[in-house]
Amino acid sequence: MNDGQVLVDGSVGRARASPKVQEVYIGSGTHALAGRPRHSAAQPQPLLVLDGVNTFYGKSHILRDVTFEVREKEILALLGRNGAGKSTLLKSIVGIAPAATGSILLGSEQLTGLSSAEITRRGISYVPQGRGLFAGMTVAENMELGRLRRRNQAGTYWDEDKIFAFFPRIKERWRSAADYLSGGEQQMVAVARALVGDTRVLLLDEPFEGLAPAVIEELFEAFDKLRQEISILIVDHHLDLALALSDRTVALERGQIIHVGPSQALSEDLDLRRKVLWL
């Protein structure tokens, strides 16, 4: 079944061979998706700059002197094993896990010391792992809450028509309760809610986690189009997809940066990938 309609009623073999089933549940496949050429929109000038960032959870030292930059309209992949500090780094940028020392600049403005609300209003948008939608509220109401007090003329403004152009499914589900949507649709709403307002940098924490291959493909293509509008920092365990989507990669190990370089090199050179990511 798909969208409440029967795709195939028959044997396993018939279902496996059905083009409709393949399109809905498998898509073109990760290998084919990652193998398509992508045109970078990255500009040379830095937009988000981290310098010597240290973050603690109590007495535990999580991030250690983290220094890197995200450029204008660049997609940067943040990779590393579980516990490397990737999610903490995103939370430090948006102020949920404030940096104890170091500097985080958005353009020429210092973000260190600001509240999460103030950082978000300056154009940093965060999609957490698990989506974090408001249950019992419609898609429209979730979007309305995401837009509150986020007009600052600093970044790209995402009105409803612009959102629908990137995520057509959201228009179809506009009056539906967000918690009744499929996992993929919820992820699209979470991304769209982060975008509404004025957005300059989008932080994505495991956006492909737990989704069907065909939905992953739909999201991947949406993120690829987004590179023409904003900068993106993405954390994801789908290594081939993250490398194919991104312009550059930052690799973390135990809270420290161990590699910064073009994603294409890690994608094509398996020996380099094993050395940097132990994968």
C-alpha positions as CSV (number, residue, x, y, z in Angstrom):
1,M,0.0,0.0,0.0
2,N,1.0,3.7,-0.4
3,D,-1.0,6.8,0.6
4,G,-4.0,4.6,1.5
5,Q,-4.1,2.9,-1.9
6,V,-3.3,-0.6,-2.9
7,L,-0.2,-0.8,-5.2
8,V,-0.1,-4.6,-5.7
9,D,-2.4,-7.4,-4.5
10,G,-0.6,-10.7,-5.4
11,S,2.4,-12.8,-4.8
12,V,5.8,-11.7,-3.4
13,G,7.3,-12.2,-6.8
14,R,4.7,-9.9,-8.4
15,A,5.3,-7.2,-5.8
16,R,9.0,-7.4,-6.2
17,A,8.8,-7.0,-9.9
18,S,6.3,-4.2,-9.8
19,P,7.7,-0.9,-11.1
20,K,5.2,1.0,-8.9
21,V,6.5,-0.8,-5.7
22,Q,10.1,-0.2,-6.7
23,E,9.4,3.5,-7.3
24,V,7.6,4.0,-4.0
25,Y,9.8,1.9,-1.7
26,I,13.2,1.8,-3.3
27,G,13.6,4.8,-5.6
28,S,16.6,4.7,-7.9
29,G,18.8,3.4,-5.1
30,T,21.6,5.0,-3.0
31,H,24.4,4.1,-5.4
32,A,22.6,5.6,-8.4
33,L,21.6,8.7,-6.3
34,A,25.1,9.3,-5.1
35,G,26.6,8.7,-8.5
36,R,24.8,11.6,-10.2
37,P,26.9,14.7,-10.8
38,R,26.0,17.7,-8.6
39,H,26.9,21.3,-9.3
40,S,28.3,23.3,-6.4
41,A,26.9,26.7,-5.7
42,A,29.5,27.4,-3.0
43,Q,31.1,30.9,-2.9
44,P,34.6,31.6,-1.5
45,Q,33.6,33.9,1.3
46,P,33.0,32.4,4.7
47,L,29.6,32.8,6.3
48,L,29.8,30.9,9.6
49,V,33.2,30.7,11.3
50,L,34.1,28.7,14.4
51,D,37.4,29.4,16.1
52,G,38.7,27.5,19.1
53,V,35.3,26.3,20.3
54,N,35.3,24.3,23.5
55,T,32.1,22.8,24.9
56,F,31.5,20.9,28.1
57,Y,28.7,18.8,29.6
58,G,29.4,19.3,33.3
59,K,33.0,18.3,33.7
60,S,33.2,16.3,30.5
61,H,35.1,18.1,27.8
62,I,33.2,17.3,24.6
63,L,34.5,19.7,21.9
64,R,38.2,20.6,21.9
65,D,39.4,23.7,20.1
66,V,37.1,23.2,17.1
67,T,37.9,25.5,14.2
68,F,36.4,25.5,10.7
69,E,34.2,27.6,8.4
70,V,31.1,27.2,6.4
71,R,31.1,29.3,3.2
72,E,28.2,31.0,1.4
73,K,25.9,28.5,-0.3
74,E,28.1,25.6,0.7
75,I,27.0,22.2,1.9
76,L,29.4,21.0,4.5
77,A,29.2,17.4,5.8
78,L,30.1,16.8,9.4
79,L,31.2,13.2,9.8
80,G,32.6,11.0,12.5
81,R,31.8,7.9,14.6
82,N,29.1,7.8,17.3
83,G,30.1,9.9,20.3
84,A,32.6,12.0,18.2
85,G,30.7,15.3,19.1
86,K,28.8,16.0,15.9
87,S,25.4,16.7,17.5
88,T,27.0,18.7,20.3
89,L,28.8,20.8,17.7
90,L,25.4,21.7,16.0
91,K,23.9,22.4,19.5
92,S,26.9,24.7,20.3
93,I,26.4,26.7,17.1
94,V,22.7,27.2,17.8
95,G,23.3,27.9,21.6
96,I,21.6,24.8,23.1
97,A,24.9,23.6,24.4
98,P,26.8,26.9,24.8
99,A,30.5,27.0,24.0
100,A,32.6,27.6,27.1
101,T,35.4,29.3,25.1
102,G,36.0,30.2,21.6
103,S,34.3,32.3,18.9
104,I,31.3,31.6,16.6
105,L,30.8,34.3,14.0
106,L,27.9,34.6,11.5
107,G,29.1,37.1,9.0
108,S,30.7,39.7,11.2
109,E,28.3,39.1,14.2
110,Q,29.5,37.2,17.3
111,L,27.0,34.5,18.3
112,T,28.8,33.2,21.4
113,G,26.9,34.2,24.5
114,L,23.6,34.8,22.7
115,S,20.5,32.7,23.6
116,S,19.2,30.1,21.1
117,A,16.2,32.3,20.3
118,E,18.5,35.2,19.4
119,I,20.8,33.0,17.3
120,T,17.8,31.6,15.4
121,R,16.5,35.1,14.7
122,R,19.8,36.0,13.2
123,G,19.4,33.2,10.6
124,I,20.7,29.9,12.0
125,S,18.0,27.2,11.6
126,Y,18.3,23.8,13.3
127,V,16.5,20.6,12.6
128,P,17.2,18.2,15.5
129,Q,17.5,14.5,15.3
130,G,14.0,13.1,15.9
131,R,12.3,16.1,14.2
132,G,10.7,17.6,17.3
133,L,7.4,18.5,15.8
134,F,4.5,19.7,18.0
135,A,2.0,16.8,18.3
136,G,-1.6,17.6,18.1
137,M,-1.0,20.6,15.9
138,T,-1.5,20.8,12.2
139,V,1.3,21.2,9.7
140,A,0.2,24.9,9.2
141,E,0.3,25.5,12.9
142,N,3.8,24.0,13.2
143,M,4.9,26.3,10.4
144,E,3.3,29.3,12.0
145,L,5.2,28.7,15.2
146,G,8.5,28.3,13.3
147,R,8.0,31.7,11.6
148,L,7.4,33.7,14.8
149,R,9.6,36.7,15.2
150,R,12.1,35.6,12.5
151,R,11.9,38.4,10.0
152,N,15.3,40.1,10.1
153,Q,16.0,40.8,6.4
154,A,19.3,39.0,6.8
155,G,18.7,35.8,4.9
156,T,16.4,34.1,2.4
157,Y,12.7,34.6,3.4
158,W,10.6,31.4,3.0
159,D,6.9,32.1,2.6
160,E,4.4,29.4,2.0
161,D,4.7,29.4,-1.8
162,K,8.5,29.0,-1.6
163,I,8.1,26.1,0.9
164,F,5.6,24.4,-1.4
165,A,7.9,24.7,-4.4
166,F,10.6,22.7,-2.5
167,F,8.3,20.4,-0.6
168,P,5.0,19.8,-2.6
169,R,3.8,17.1,-0.1
170,I,3.5,19.8,2.6
171,K,0.8,21.6,0.6
172,E,-1.1,18.3,0.4
173,R,-0.9,17.8,4.2
174,W,-1.3,21.5,5.2
175,R,-4.3,20.9,7.5
176,S,-3.3,17.4,8.7
177,A,-2.0,16.8,12.3
178,A,1.7,16.7,12.1
179,D,2.0,13.6,14.2
180,Y,-0.3,11.7,11.8
181,L,2.1,12.1,8.9
182,S,4.6,9.4,7.7
183,G,8.2,9.7,8.9
184,G,9.3,11.2,5.7
185,E,6.6,13.8,5.6
186,Q,7.4,14.7,9.2
187,Q,11.0,15.2,8.3
188,M,10.0,17.5,5.4
189,V,7.8,19.5,7.8
190,A,10.7,19.7,10.3
191,V,13.0,21.1,7.6
192,A,10.4,23.5,6.3
193,R,9.6,24.7,9.8
194,A,13.3,25.5,10.3
195,L,13.5,27.4,7.0
196,V,10.5,29.7,7.5
197,G,11.5,33.1,8.6
198,D,14.8,34.5,7.3
199,T,17.4,31.7,7.0
200,R,21.1,31.9,6.3
201,V,22.5,28.6,7.6
202,L,20.5,25.3,8.0
203,L,21.8,22.7,10.5
204,L,20.6,19.2,9.8
205,D,21.1,16.4,12.3
206,E,20.5,12.9,10.8
207,P,17.8,14.0,8.3
208,F,17.8,10.6,6.5
209,E,17.5,8.5,9.7
210,G,14.8,5.8,9.6
211,L,13.4,6.8,6.3
212,A,12.4,4.6,3.3
213,P,14.9,4.8,0.3
214,A,12.4,6.6,-2.0
215,V,11.7,9.3,0.7
216,I,15.5,9.7,1.2
217,E,15.8,10.3,-2.5
218,E,13.1,13.0,-2.4
219,L,14.7,14.7,0.6
220,F,18.2,14.5,-1.0
221,E,17.0,16.2,-4.2
222,A,15.3,18.9,-2.1
223,F,18.6,19.6,-0.2
224,D,20.5,19.6,-3.5
225,K,18.2,22.4,-4.7
226,L,18.5,24.3,-1.4
227,R,22.2,24.8,-2.1
228,Q,21.2,27.6,-4.5
229,E,19.6,29.5,-1.6
230,I,21.4,28.9,1.7
231,S,24.4,27.3,3.4
232,I,23.9,23.8,5.0
233,L,25.8,21.9,7.6
234,I,24.7,18.2,7.6
235,V,25.3,15.3,10.0
236,D,24.3,11.9,8.7
237,H,25.4,8.3,8.9
238,H,24.5,7.7,5.2
239,L,28.1,8.2,4.3
240,D,27.8,8.0,0.5
241,L,24.8,10.3,0.4
242,A,26.5,12.9,2.7
243,L,29.6,12.9,0.6
244,A,27.7,13.1,-2.7
245,L,25.6,16.0,-1.4
246,S,28.3,18.1,0.2
247,D,31.1,20.3,-1.2
248,R,33.5,19.8,1.7
249,T,33.8,17.5,4.7
250,V,34.8,18.1,8.3
251,A,35.6,14.9,10.3
252,L,35.5,14.7,14.1
253,E,37.1,12.2,16.4
254,R,36.7,12.6,20.2
255,G,35.6,16.2,19.9
256,Q,38.6,17.2,17.7
257,I,38.8,18.0,14.0
258,I,41.0,15.4,12.3
259,H,40.2,16.3,8.7
260,V,38.9,19.1,6.5
261,G,38.8,18.7,2.7
262,P,36.8,18.2,-0.4
263,S,34.1,15.6,-0.1
264,Q,34.8,14.2,-3.6
265,A,38.2,13.1,-2.4
266,L,36.7,11.0,0.4
267,S,34.0,9.7,-1.9
268,E,36.4,8.4,-4.6
269,D,39.5,7.5,-2.5
270,L,38.6,4.5,-0.3
271,D,42.0,4.4,1.3
272,L,41.6,8.0,2.4
273,R,38.1,7.3,3.7
274,R,39.4,4.4,5.8
275,K,42.2,6.6,7.2
276,V,40.0,9.6,8.0
277,L,36.7,7.9,9.0
278,W,37.9,4.4,9.9
279,L,35.2,3.1,7.5
